[in-house]
Amino acid sequence: MNYYQELGVSPEATNEEIRSAFRRKAKQAHPDRSGGSTDRMTRLNRAKTVLSDPQKRLAFDRTGQEDGHSAPDLARQALLALIMAWMDSETNSGNMIADVAETIARNRVELTKQMNAGTALVSRLKKRRGRIKFRGKGPDFAKIAIDIRVKDIEQNVERLRDQTGICDQARKLLDAYEYEAETPFATQFVTVNMGWR
């Protein structure tokens, strides 16, 4: 998400310009107003929060991410952590490349399962939301609750999608390596003996 575009300000905008743009957009996007939505209001709040905090804004300006870490950085960190874990493991096969690749593949499968489950749940909740008929006056709390839950799940699915991308990038980094299998001692001994004859 580009927070500057979300608020309709330039990257050089001052804090006062950011606050002013937020107020103006929030009036239009508020869920209690016609045409407003919880999703839009959440995005505006997030943009204001990041761009109003000097450290978060600097990180966002450098990387496009609010936490300051780009996907390639995260992939490198993940690969390093997997290699370190492999070295500490007593159950590894001895082939670091194959073991780490297998771990990445298992993680990716699990992330994909979680994403699919989240997407299916969102679909079910949206269908159920459409079946609710509110006859009272005032806010429709049932639909508001479903909208909040759907937004939470969608954000989680997006995080899972990002993690899947990090797995893919870590796997590509791993592809730059080859593992040369160790020659067993017995084979070396036989080779040496054969050389003496």
Backbone as JSON Lines, residues from 0, in Angstrom:
{"i":0,"aa":"M","n":[0.85,-1.17,0.0],"ca":[0.0,0.0,0.0],"c":[0.9,1.23,0.0]}
{"i":1,"aa":"N","n":[0.61,2.2,-0.84],"ca":[1.33,3.46,-0.84],"c":[0.57,4.44,0.03]}
{"i":2,"aa":"Y","n":[1.12,4.74,1.19],"ca":[0.44,5.58,2.16],"c":[0.27,7.02,1.67]}
{"i":3,"aa":"Y","n":[1.21,7.5,0.88],"ca":[1.08,8.86,0.35],"c":[-0.12,8.96,-0.59]}
{"i":4,"aa":"Q","n":[-0.26,7.96,-1.47],"ca":[-1.4,7.95,-2.38],"c":[-2.72,7.79,-1.61]}
{"i":5,"aa":"E","n":[-2.67,6.96,-0.57],"ca":[-3.88,6.73,0.24],"c":[-4.42,8.04,0.81]}
{"i":6,"aa":"L","n":[-3.51,8.89,1.27],"ca":[-3.93,10.18,1.85],"c":[-4.0,11.29,0.81]}
{"i":7,"aa":"G","n":[-3.46,11.05,-0.38],"ca":[-3.49,12.07,-1.43],"c":[-2.51,13.2,-1.17]}
{"i":8,"aa":"V","n":[-1.33,12.86,-0.62],"ca":[-0.3,13.87,-0.35],"c":[0.99,13.45,-1.04]}
{"i":9,"aa":"S","n":[1.9,14.4,-1.16],"ca":[3.19,14.09,-1.78],"c":[4.14,13.54,-0.72]}
{"i":10,"aa":"P","n":[5.22,12.87,-1.14],"ca":[6.2,12.37,-0.17],"c":[6.89,13.49,0.62]}
{"i":11,"aa":"E","n":[6.8,14.71,0.14],"ca":[7.4,15.84,0.85],"c":[6.42,16.5,1.81]}
{"i":12,"aa":"A","n":[5.23,15.95,1.98],"ca":[4.18,16.57,2.81],"c":[4.64,16.72,4.26]}
{"i":13,"aa":"T","n":[4.24,17.83,4.86],"ca":[4.55,18.07,6.28],"c":[3.56,17.3,7.14]}
{"i":14,"aa":"N","n":[3.85,17.22,8.43],"ca":[2.92,16.55,9.36],"c":[1.56,17.23,9.36]}
{"i":15,"aa":"E","n":[1.54,18.54,9.27],"ca":[0.26,19.27,9.25],"c":[-0.53,18.94,7.98]}
{"i":16,"aa":"E","n":[0.15,18.84,6.85],"ca":[-0.52,18.47,5.6],"c":[-1.06,17.05,5.68]}
{"i":17,"aa":"I","n":[-0.33,16.18,6.33],"ca":[-0.79,14.79,6.49],"c":[-2.03,14.75,7.38]}
{"i":18,"aa":"R","n":[-2.0,15.47,8.51],"ca":[-3.17,15.5,9.4],"c":[-4.4,16.09,8.69]}
{"i":19,"aa":"S","n":[-4.17,17.17,7.95],"ca":[-5.27,17.83,7.24],"c":[-5.87,16.89,6.18]}
{"i":20,"aa":"A","n":[-5.0,16.22,5.43],"ca":[-5.48,15.28,4.4],"c":[-6.23,14.13,5.05]}
{"i":21,"aa":"F","n":[-5.72,13.63,6.17],"ca":[-6.39,12.54,6.88],"c":[-7.8,12.97,7.3]}
{"i":22,"aa":"R","n":[-7.92,14.15,7.92],"ca":[-9.24,14.61,8.38],"c":[-10.22,14.73,7.21]}
{"i":23,"aa":"R","n":[-9.74,15.3,6.12],"ca":[-10.6,15.49,4.94],"c":[-11.07,14.13,4.39]}
{"i":24,"aa":"K","n":[-10.13,13.19,4.23],"ca":[-10.48,11.87,3.69],"c":[-11.32,11.06,4.69]}
{"i":25,"aa":"A","n":[-11.03,11.2,5.98],"ca":[-11.76,10.45,7.01],"c":[-13.23,10.85,7.04]}
{"i":26,"aa":"K","n":[-13.52,12.11,6.8],"ca":[-14.92,12.56,6.77],"c":[-15.7,11.81,5.69]}
{"i":27,"aa":"Q","n":[-15.06,11.6,4.55],"ca":[-15.72,10.91,3.44],"c":[-15.77,9.39,3.66]}
{"i":28,"aa":"A","n":[-14.72,8.85,4.3],"ca":[-14.58,7.39,4.39],"c":[-15.2,6.79,5.63]}
{"i":29,"aa":"H","n":[-15.6,7.6,6.57],"ca":[-16.12,7.06,7.84],"c":[-17.28,6.11,7.57]}
{"i":30,"aa":"P","n":[-17.3,4.94,8.25],"ca":[-18.32,3.93,7.98],"c":[-19.76,4.39,8.28]}
{"i":31,"aa":"D","n":[-19.92,5.4,9.12],"ca":[-21.26,5.88,9.44],"c":[-21.81,6.81,8.35]}
{"i":32,"aa":"R","n":[-20.98,7.2,7.42],"ca":[-21.41,8.09,6.35],"c":[-21.76,7.29,5.1]}
{"i":33,"aa":"S","n":[-22.61,7.85,4.3],"ca":[-22.98,7.2,3.04],"c":[-21.74,7.11,2.15]}
{"i":34,"aa":"G","n":[-21.48,5.92,1.64],"ca":[-20.31,5.71,0.79],"c":[-19.04,5.4,1.57]}
{"i":35,"aa":"G","n":[-19.09,5.49,2.88],"ca":[-17.91,5.19,3.7],"c":[-17.78,3.7,3.93]}
{"i":36,"aa":"S","n":[-16.6,3.3,4.41],"ca":[-16.41,1.87,4.69],"c":[-15.36,1.68,5.78]}
{"i":37,"aa":"T","n":[-15.51,0.6,6.51],"ca":[-14.54,0.25,7.55],"c":[-13.17,0.0,6.93]}
{"i":38,"aa":"D","n":[-13.14,-0.67,5.8],"ca":[-11.88,-0.99,5.13],"c":[-11.13,0.29,4.76]}
{"i":39,"aa":"R","n":[-11.82,1.21,4.14],"ca":[-11.19,2.48,3.73],"c":[-10.7,3.26,4.94]}
{"i":40,"aa":"M","n":[-11.49,3.28,5.99],"ca":[-11.11,4.01,7.21],"c":[-9.87,3.36,7.85]}
{"i":41,"aa":"T","n":[-9.81,2.05,7.84],"ca":[-8.65,1.34,8.4],"c":[-7.39,1.69,7.62]}
{"i":42,"aa":"R","n":[-7.49,1.73,6.3],"ca":[-6.33,2.08,5.47],"c":[-5.87,3.51,5.73]}
{"i":43,"aa":"L","n":[-6.83,4.42,5.87],"ca":[-6.48,5.82,6.15],"c":[-5.79,5.95,7.51]}
{"i":44,"aa":"N","n":[-6.33,5.27,8.51],"ca":[-5.71,5.31,9.84],"c":[-4.28,4.77,9.81]}
{"i":45,"aa":"R","n":[-4.09,3.68,9.08],"ca":[-2.75,3.08,8.99],"c":[-1.79,4.04,8.3]}
{"i":46,"aa":"A","n":[-2.24,4.67,7.22],"ca":[-1.4,5.62,6.5],"c":[-1.01,6.8,7.39]}
{"i":47,"aa":"K","n":[-1.98,7.34,8.12],"ca":[-1.7,8.46,9.03],"c":[-0.73,8.04,10.12]}
{"i":48,"aa":"T","n":[-0.92,6.86,10.68],"ca":[-0.05,6.37,11.76],"c":[1.4,6.26,11.28]}
{"i":49,"aa":"V","n":[1.61,5.66,10.12],"ca":[2.97,5.47,9.6],"c":[3.6,6.8,9.21]}
{"i":50,"aa":"L","n":[2.87,7.63,8.48],"ca":[3.45,8.88,7.98],"c":[3.61,9.94,9.07]}
{"i":51,"aa":"S","n":[2.92,9.8,10.17],"ca":[3.05,10.77,11.28],"c":[4.2,10.43,12.22]}
{"i":52,"aa":"D","n":[4.68,9.21,12.17],"ca":[5.79,8.79,13.03],"c":[7.09,8.91,12.23]}
{"i":53,"aa":"P","n":[8.02,9.77,12.66],"ca":[9.24,9.99,11.86],"c":[10.04,8.72,11.55]}
{"i":54,"aa":"Q","n":[10.17,7.81,12.51],"ca":[10.94,6.58,12.26],"c":[10.22,5.66,11.29]}
{"i":55,"aa":"K","n":[8.91,5.49,11.48],"ca":[8.15,4.63,10.57],"c":[8.12,5.22,9.17]}
{"i":56,"aa":"R","n":[8.01,6.54,9.1],"ca":[7.97,7.2,7.78],"c":[9.3,7.03,7.07]}
{"i":57,"aa":"L","n":[10.4,7.19,7.78],"ca":[11.71,7.02,7.19],"c":[11.88,5.59,6.65]}
{"i":58,"aa":"A","n":[11.48,4.61,7.46],"ca":[11.57,3.21,7.02],"c":[10.7,2.98,5.8]}
{"i":59,"aa":"F","n":[9.49,3.55,5.79],"ca":[8.59,3.39,4.65],"c":[9.2,4.04,3.4]}
{"i":60,"aa":"D","n":[9.77,5.23,3.56],"ca":[10.38,5.93,2.43],"c":[11.55,5.14,1.85]}
{"i":61,"aa":"R","n":[12.31,4.47,2.7],"ca":[13.49,3.72,2.23],"c":[13.12,2.42,1.55]}
{"i":62,"aa":"T","n":[12.12,1.72,2.09],"ca":[11.86,0.34,1.64],"c":[10.48,0.11,1.04]}
{"i":63,"aa":"G","n":[9.55,1.03,1.27],"ca":[8.18,0.78,0.84],"c":[7.41,-0.09,1.82]}
{"i":64,"aa":"Q","n":[8.08,-0.47,2.92],"ca":[7.48,-1.29,3.96],"c":[7.48,-0.47,5.25]}
{"i":65,"aa":"E","n":[6.46,-0.61,6.06],"ca":[6.44,0.19,7.28],"c":[7.39,-0.3,8.34]}
{"i":66,"aa":"D","n":[7.81,-1.56,8.28],"ca":[8.73,-2.08,9.29],"c":[10.19,-1.92,8.88]}
{"i":67,"aa":"G","n":[10.43,-1.38,7.68],"ca":[11.79,-1.11,7.26],"c":[12.53,-2.29,6.63]}
{"i":68,"aa":"H","n":[11.89,-3.44,6.51],"ca":[12.55,-4.6,5.93],"c":[11.92,-4.91,4.58]}
{"i":69,"aa":"S","n":[12.76,-5.02,3.57],"ca":[12.25,-5.39,2.25],"c":[12.13,-6.9,2.18]}
{"i":70,"aa":"A","n":[11.35,-7.38,1.23],"ca":[11.17,-8.83,1.07],"c":[12.49,-9.55,0.83]}
{"i":71,"aa":"P","n":[13.4,-9.03,-0.01],"ca":[14.69,-9.72,-0.18],"c":[15.49,-9.8,1.13]}
{"i":72,"aa":"D","n":[15.44,-8.74,1.94],"ca":[16.12,-8.77,3.24],"c":[15.53,-9.86,4.12]}
{"i":73,"aa":"L","n":[14.22,-9.94,4.14],"ca":[13.55,-10.95,4.96],"c":[13.86,-12.36,4.46]}
{"i":74,"aa":"A","n":[13.97,-12.53,3.14],"ca":[14.3,-13.84,2.58],"c":[15.71,-14.24,2.99]}
{"i":75,"aa":"R","n":[16.65,-13.3,2.95],"ca":[18.02,-13.6,3.36],"c":[18.07,-13.97,4.85]}
{"i":76,"aa":"Q","n":[17.33,-13.22,5.67],"ca":[17.29,-13.51,7.1],"c":[16.68,-14.89,7.35]}
{"i":77,"aa":"A","n":[15.62,-15.2,6.62],"ca":[14.96,-16.5,6.79],"c":[15.91,-17.63,6.4]}
{"i":78,"aa":"L","n":[16.61,-17.47,5.27],"ca":[17.53,-18.51,4.82],"c":[18.66,-18.69,5.83]}
{"i":79,"aa":"L","n":[19.19,-17.59,6.34],"ca":[20.25,-17.67,7.34],"c":[19.76,-18.42,8.59]}
{"i":80,"aa":"A","n":[18.54,-18.1,9.03],"ca":[17.98,-18.78,10.22],"c":[17.8,-20.28,9.96]}
{"i":81,"aa":"L","n":[17.36,-20.64,8.76],"ca":[17.17,-22.06,8.44],"c":[18.51,-22.8,8.39]}
{"i":82,"aa":"I","n":[19.53,-22.15,7.84],"ca":[20.85,-22.79,7.79],"c":[21.4,-22.97,9.21]}
{"i":83,"aa":"M","n":[21.23,-21.95,10.05],"ca":[21.69,-22.05,11.44],"c":[20.94,-23.18,12.17]}
{"i":84,"aa":"A","n":[19.64,-23.26,11.95],"ca":[18.85,-24.31,12.59],"c":[19.3,-25.69,12.09]}
{"i":85,"aa":"W","n":[19.63,-25.78,10.8],"ca":[20.09,-27.05,10.24],"c":[21.39,-27.49,10.93]}
{"i":86,"aa":"M","n":[22.29,-26.53,11.16],"ca":[23.56,-26.88,11.8],"c":[23.36,-27.39,13.22]}
{"i":87,"aa":"D","n":[22.35,-26.87,13.91],"ca":[22.07,-27.27,15.29],"c":[21.25,-28.55,15.38]}
{"i":88,"aa":"S","n":[20.67,-28.98,14.27],"ca":[19.78,-30.14,14.28],"c":[20.58,-31.44,14.3]}
{"i":89,"aa":"E","n":[20.12,-32.36,15.12],"ca":[20.75,-33.67,15.17],"c":[20.09,-34.64,14.19]}
{"i":90,"aa":"T","n":[19.0,-34.21,13.56],"ca":[18.26,-35.1,12.66],"c":[18.48,-34.75,11.2]}
{"i":91,"aa":"N","n":[19.47,-33.89,10.89],"ca":[19.65,-33.54,9.48],"c":[20.28,-34.71,8.72]}
{"i":92,"aa":"S","n":[20.09,-34.7,7.42],"ca":[20.56,-35.81,6.58],"c":[22.03,-35.69,6.23]}
{"i":93,"aa":"G","n":[22.61,-34.55,6.52],"ca":[23.99,-34.31,6.12],"c":[24.08,-33.47,4.87]}
{"i":94,"aa":"N","n":[22.98,-33.36,4.13],"ca":[22.93,-32.54,2.92],"c":[22.18,-31.25,3.25]}
{"i":95,"aa":"M","n":[22.92,-30.2,3.59],"ca":[22.31,-28.95,4.0],"c":[21.33,-28.41,2.96]}
{"i":96,"aa":"I","n":[21.71,-28.4,1.71],"ca":[20.89,-27.82,0.65],"c":[19.55,-28.55,0.57]}
{"i":97,"aa":"A","n":[19.57,-29.87,0.53],"ca":[18.34,-30.66,0.42],"c":[17.46,-30.48,1.66]}
{"i":98,"aa":"D","n":[18.08,-30.5,2.85],"ca":[17.29,-30.36,4.08],"c":[16.64,-28.99,4.19]}
{"i":99,"aa":"V","n":[17.38,-27.94,3.88],"ca":[16.83,-26.58,3.96],"c":[15.75,-26.39,2.89]}
{"i":100,"aa":"A","n":[15.99,-26.92,1.69],"ca":[14.98,-26.82,0.62],"c":[13.7,-27.53,1.05]}
{"i":101,"aa":"E","n":[13.83,-28.67,1.7],"ca":[12.66,-29.41,2.16],"c":[11.9,-28.61,3.23]}
{"i":102,"aa":"T","n":[12.62,-27.98,4.12],"ca":[11.99,-27.16,5.16],"c":[11.23,-25.99,4.54]}
{"i":103,"aa":"I","n":[11.86,-25.33,3.57],"ca":[11.19,-24.22,2.88],"c":[9.92,-24.72,2.2]}
{"i":104,"aa":"A","n":[10.0,-25.86,1.53],"ca":[8.83,-26.41,0.83],"c":[7.71,-26.74,1.81]}
{"i":105,"aa":"R","n":[8.05,-27.36,2.95],"ca":[7.04,-27.66,3.96],"c":[6.39,-26.39,4.5]}
{"i":106,"aa":"N","n":[7.2,-25.37,4.76],"ca":[6.67,-24.1,5.25],"c":[5.72,-23.47,4.23]}
{"i":107,"aa":"R","n":[6.11,-23.55,2.97],"ca":[5.28,-22.95,1.92],"c":[3.94,-23.68,1.8]}
{"i":108,"aa":"V","n":[3.96,-24.99,1.88],"ca":[2.72,-25.78,1.83],"c":[1.8,-25.38,2.99]}
{"i":109,"aa":"E","n":[2.37,-25.26,4.18],"ca":[1.57,-24.89,5.36],"c":[0.99,-23.48,5.21]}
{"i":110,"aa":"L","n":[1.79,-22.54,4.72],"ca":[1.3,-21.17,4.5],"c":[0.17,-21.16,3.48]}
{"i":111,"aa":"T","n":[0.31,-21.94,2.42],"ca":[-0.72,-22.01,1.38],"c":[-2.01,-22.59,1.94]}
{"i":112,"aa":"K","n":[-1.91,-23.62,2.77],"ca":[-3.11,-24.18,3.41],"c":[-3.82,-23.13,4.25]}
{"i":113,"aa":"Q","n":[-3.04,-22.39,5.03],"ca":[-3.63,-21.35,5.89],"c":[-4.27,-20.25,5.05]}
{"i":114,"aa":"M","n":[-3.61,-19.86,3.95],"ca":[-4.19,-18.83,3.06],"c":[-5.5,-19.31,2.47]}
{"i":115,"aa":"N","n":[-5.53,-20.55,1.99],"ca":[-6.75,-21.1,1.39],"c":[-7.88,-21.18,2.41]}
{"i":116,"aa":"A","n":[-7.55,-21.58,3.64],"ca":[-8.57,-21.65,4.69],"c":[-9.11,-20.26,5.0]}
{"i":117,"aa":"G","n":[-8.23,-19.27,5.07],"ca":[-8.67,-17.9,5.33],"c":[-9.54,-17.35,4.22]}
{"i":118,"aa":"T","n":[-9.15,-17.61,2.99],"ca":[-9.93,-17.14,1.83],"c":[-11.31,-17.79,1.81]}
{"i":119,"aa":"A","n":[-11.38,-19.07,2.12],"ca":[-12.67,-19.77,2.17],"c":[-13.55,-19.21,3.28]}
{"i":120,"aa":"L","n":[-12.96,-18.9,4.43],"ca":[-13.72,-18.34,5.54],"c":[-14.27,-16.96,5.18]}
{"i":121,"aa":"V","n":[-13.47,-16.15,4.52],"ca":[-13.94,-14.83,4.08],"c":[-15.14,-14.98,3.15]}
{"i":122,"aa":"S","n":[-15.06,-15.92,2.23],"ca":[-16.16,-16.15,1.3],"c":[-17.44,-16.55,2.04]}
{"i":123,"aa":"R","n":[-17.3,-17.45,3.01],"ca":[-18.48,-17.88,3.79],"c":[-19.06,-16.71,4.59]}
{"i":124,"aa":"L","n":[-18.2,-15.92,5.21],"ca":[-18.68,-14.79,6.02],"c":[-19.39,-13.75,5.15]}
{"i":125,"aa":"K","n":[-18.88,-13.5,3.96],"ca":[-19.52,-12.53,3.07],"c":[-20.89,-13.02,2.62]}
{"i":126,"aa":"K","n":[-21.0,-14.33,2.36],"ca":[-22.31,-14.89,1.99],"c":[-23.29,-14.74,3.15]}
{"i":127,"aa":"R","n":[-22.83,-15.05,4.35],"ca":[-23.69,-14.94,5.54],"c":[-24.09,-13.49,5.78]}
{"i":128,"aa":"R","n":[-23.16,-12.58,5.54],"ca":[-23.47,-11.16,5.72],"c":[-24.62,-10.75,4.81]}
{"i":129,"aa":"G","n":[-24.6,-11.28,3.57],"ca":[-25.65,-10.96,2.61],"c":[-27.02,-11.5,3.02]}
{"i":130,"aa":"R","n":[-27.04,-12.5,3.88],"ca":[-28.31,-13.09,4.32],"c":[-28.91,-12.37,5.53]}
{"i":131,"aa":"I","n":[-28.13,-11.5,6.15],"ca":[-28.62,-10.8,7.34],"c":[-29.46,-9.6,6.92]}
{"i":132,"aa":"K","n":[-30.64,-9.51,7.48],"ca":[-31.53,-8.38,7.22],"c":[-31.76,-7.65,8.54]}
{"i":133,"aa":"F","n":[-31.34,-6.42,8.61],"ca":[-31.48,-5.62,9.82],"c":[-32.69,-4.7,9.65]}
{"i":134,"aa":"R","n":[-33.63,-4.78,10.57],"ca":[-34.85,-3.98,10.48],"c":[-34.88,-2.84,11.49]}
{"i":135,"aa":"G","n":[-33.86,-2.78,12.33],"ca":[-33.83,-1.76,13.36],"c":[-33.29,-0.44,12.85]}
{"i":136,"aa":"K","n":[-33.15,0.48,13.77],"ca":[-32.57,1.79,13.45],"c":[-31.18,1.85,14.06]}
{"i":137,"aa":"G","n":[-30.33,2.65,13.48],"ca":[-28.98,2.78,14.0],"c":[-28.03,1.81,13.32]}
{"i":138,"aa":"P","n":[-26.87,1.67,13.91],"ca":[-25.85,0.81,13.28],"c":[-26.25,-0.66,13.26]}
{"i":139,"aa":"D","n":[-25.88,-1.32,12.21],"ca":[-26.1,-2.76,12.06],"c":[-24.88,-3.48,12.61]}
{"i":140,"aa":"F","n":[-24.93,-3.81,13.9],"ca":[-23.76,-4.37,14.58],"c":[-23.35,-5.74,14.03]}
{"i":141,"aa":"A","n":[-24.31,-6.51,13.57],"ca":[-23.97,-7.82,13.02],"c":[-23.09,-7.67,11.78]}
{"i":142,"aa":"K","n":[-23.5,-6.77,10.88],"ca":[-22.7,-6.56,9.67],"c":[-21.37,-5.88,9.99]}
{"i":143,"aa":"I","n":[-21.37,-4.99,10.95],"ca":[-20.12,-4.34,11.36],"c":[-19.15,-5.38,11.9]}
{"i":144,"aa":"A","n":[-19.65,-6.3,12.74],"ca":[-18.8,-7.35,13.32],"c":[-18.24,-8.25,12.22]}
{"i":145,"aa":"I","n":[-19.08,-8.62,11.27],"ca":[-18.61,-9.46,10.16],"c":[-17.57,-8.72,9.34]}
{"i":146,"aa":"D","n":[-17.82,-7.43,9.06],"ca":[-16.85,-6.63,8.28],"c":[-15.5,-6.55,8.98]}
{"i":147,"aa":"I","n":[-15.53,-6.37,10.29],"ca":[-14.28,-6.31,11.06],"c":[-13.55,-7.65,10.97]}
{"i":148,"aa":"R","n":[-14.29,-8.73,11.16],"ca":[-13.68,-10.07,11.11],"c":[-13.12,-10.36,9.72]}
{"i":149,"aa":"V","n":[-13.88,-10.01,8.69],"ca":[-13.42,-10.23,7.32],"c":[-12.13,-9.45,7.07]}
{"i":150,"aa":"K","n":[-12.08,-8.21,7.52],"ca":[-10.89,-7.37,7.33],"c":[-9.69,-8.0,8.04]}
{"i":151,"aa":"D","n":[-9.88,-8.48,9.26],"ca":[-8.8,-9.13,10.0],"c":[-8.27,-10.35,9.25]}
{"i":152,"aa":"I","n":[-9.18,-11.17,8.75],"ca":[-8.79,-12.38,8.03],"c":[-8.07,-12.01,6.73]}
{"i":153,"aa":"E","n":[-8.59,-11.02,6.01],"ca":[-7.96,-10.6,4.76],"c":[-6.55,-10.08,5.0]}
{"i":154,"aa":"Q","n":[-6.37,-9.34,6.09],"ca":[-5.03,-8.86,6.42],"c":[-4.1,-10.03,6.75]}
{"i":155,"aa":"N","n":[-4.63,-11.01,7.46],"ca":[-3.82,-12.18,7.79],"c":[-3.46,-12.97,6.52]}
{"i":156,"aa":"V","n":[-4.41,-13.1,5.61],"ca":[-4.14,-13.78,4.34],"c":[-3.06,-13.03,3.56]}
{"i":157,"aa":"E","n":[-3.11,-11.72,3.6],"ca":[-2.1,-10.91,2.92],"c":[-0.71,-11.12,3.55]}
{"i":158,"aa":"R","n":[-0.65,-11.19,4.87],"ca":[0.62,-11.48,5.55],"c":[1.14,-12.87,5.17]}
{"i":159,"aa":"L","n":[0.23,-13.83,5.1],"ca":[0.61,-15.19,4.69],"c":[1.13,-15.19,3.26]}
{"i":160,"aa":"R","n":[0.49,-14.4,2.4],"ca":[0.93,-14.3,1.0],"c":[2.34,-13.7,0.94]}
{"i":161,"aa":"D","n":[2.6,-12.69,1.77],"ca":[3.93,-12.1,1.84],"c":[4.95,-13.13,2.31]}
{"i":162,"aa":"Q","n":[4.59,-13.93,3.31],"ca":[5.48,-14.96,3.82],"c":[5.75,-16.03,2.76]}
{"i":163,"aa":"T","n":[4.75,-16.35,1.96],"ca":[4.93,-17.3,0.87],"c":[5.94,-16.75,-0.13]}
{"i":164,"aa":"G","n":[5.82,-15.46,-0.43],"ca":[6.78,-14.82,-1.33],"c":[8.19,-14.85,-0.76]}
{"i":165,"aa":"I","n":[8.31,-14.69,0.55],"ca":[9.62,-14.75,1.2],"c":[10.18,-16.18,1.08]}
{"i":166,"aa":"C","n":[9.32,-17.18,1.26],"ca":[9.76,-18.58,1.05],"c":[10.29,-18.77,-0.37]}
{"i":167,"aa":"D","n":[9.56,-18.24,-1.34],"ca":[9.97,-18.38,-2.74],"c":[11.33,-17.71,-2.98]}
{"i":168,"aa":"Q","n":[11.51,-16.53,-2.4],"ca":[12.78,-15.83,-2.58],"c":[13.92,-16.56,-1.87]}
{"i":169,"aa":"A","n":[13.65,-17.09,-0.68],"ca":[14.67,-17.85,0.04],"c":[15.07,-19.08,-0.77]}
{"i":170,"aa":"R","n":[14.09,-19.72,-1.39],"ca":[14.38,-20.91,-2.22],"c":[15.26,-20.52,-3.41]}
{"i":171,"aa":"K","n":[14.99,-19.36,-4.02],"ca":[15.82,-18.91,-5.14],"c":[17.24,-18.63,-4.68]}
{"i":172,"aa":"L","n":[17.38,-18.05,-3.48],"ca":[18.72,-17.81,-2.94],"c":[19.44,-19.14,-2.73]}
{"i":173,"aa":"L","n":[18.7,-20.13,-2.26],"ca":[19.29,-21.45,-2.0],"c":[19.74,-22.12,-3.3]}
{"i":174,"aa":"D","n":[19.05,-21.8,-4.4],"ca":[19.4,-22.4,-5.7],"c":[20.81,-22.04,-6.15]}
{"i":175,"aa":"A","n":[21.41,-21.01,-5.56],"ca":[22.77,-20.61,-5.93],"c":[23.82,-21.53,-5.32]}
{"i":176,"aa":"Y","n":[23.39,-22.47,-4.47],"ca":[24.32,-23.35,-3.78],"c":[24.25,-24.77,-4.34]}
{"i":177,"aa":"E","n":[25.37,-25.47,-4.25],"ca":[25.42,-26.89,-4.56],"c":[26.02,-27.59,-3.36]}
{"i":178,"aa":"Y","n":[25.66,-28.84,-3.18],"ca":[26.22,-29.61,-2.07],"c":[26.99,-30.78,-2.65]}
{"i":179,"aa":"E","n":[28.25,-30.84,-2.32],"ca":[29.09,-31.95,-2.79],"c":[29.07,-33.02,-1.71]}
{"i":180,"aa":"A","n":[28.56,-34.18,-2.06],"ca":[28.44,-35.26,-1.08],"c":[29.82,-35.72,-0.63]}
{"i":181,"aa":"E","n":[29.9,-36.05,0.65],"ca":[31.15,-36.56,1.21],"c":[31.39,-37.98,0.7]}
{"i":182,"aa":"T","n":[32.64,-38.29,0.47],"ca":[33.0,-39.64,0.07],"c":[33.19,-40.45,1.34]}
{"i":183,"aa":"P","n":[32.48,-41.55,1.48],"ca":[32.64,-42.36,2.69],"c":[34.07,-42.85,2.84]}
{"i":184,"aa":"F","n":[34.52,-43.0,4.07],"ca":[35.89,-43.43,4.37],"c":[36.2,-44.79,3.75]}
{"i":185,"aa":"A","n":[35.27,-45.71,3.81],"ca":[35.49,-47.06,3.27],"c":[35.81,-46.99,1.79]}
{"i":186,"aa":"T","n":[35.11,-46.15,1.06],"ca":[35.34,-46.0,-0.36],"c":[36.73,-45.44,-0.61]}
{"i":187,"aa":"Q","n":[37.12,-44.47,0.21],"ca":[38.46,-43.89,0.06],"c":[39.52,-44.96,0.3]}
{"i":188,"aa":"F","n":[39.32,-45.79,1.3],"ca":[40.29,-46.82,1.66],"c":[40.45,-47.83,0.51]}
{"i":189,"aa":"V","n":[39.32,-48.23,-0.06],"ca":[39.36,-49.18,-1.17],"c":[40.09,-48.55,-2.34]}
{"i":190,"aa":"T","n":[39.84,-47.3,-2.61],"ca":[40.49,-46.62,-3.72],"c":[41.99,-46.59,-3.52]}
{"i":191,"aa":"V","n":[42.41,-46.29,-2.3],"ca":[43.83,-46.24,-2.0],"c":[44.46,-47.61,-2.16]}
{"i":192,"aa":"N","n":[43.79,-48.64,-1.61],"ca":[44.33,-50.01,-1.74],"c":[44.42,-50.41,-3.21]}
{"i":193,"aa":"M","n":[43.42,-50.05,-3.98],"ca":[43.46,-50.42,-5.38],"c":[44.61,-49.73,-6.08]}
{"i":194,"aa":"G","n":[44.96,-48.58,-5.62],"ca":[46.07,-47.84,-6.22],"c":[47.41,-48.48,-5.92]}
{"i":195,"aa":"W","n":[47.53,-49.26,-4.84],"ca":[48.82,-49.89,-4.48],"c":[49.09,-51.15,-5.27]}
{"i":196,"aa":"R","n":[48.1,-51.74,-5.83],"ca":[48.3,-53.02,-6.52],"c":[49.01,-52.87,-7.8]}
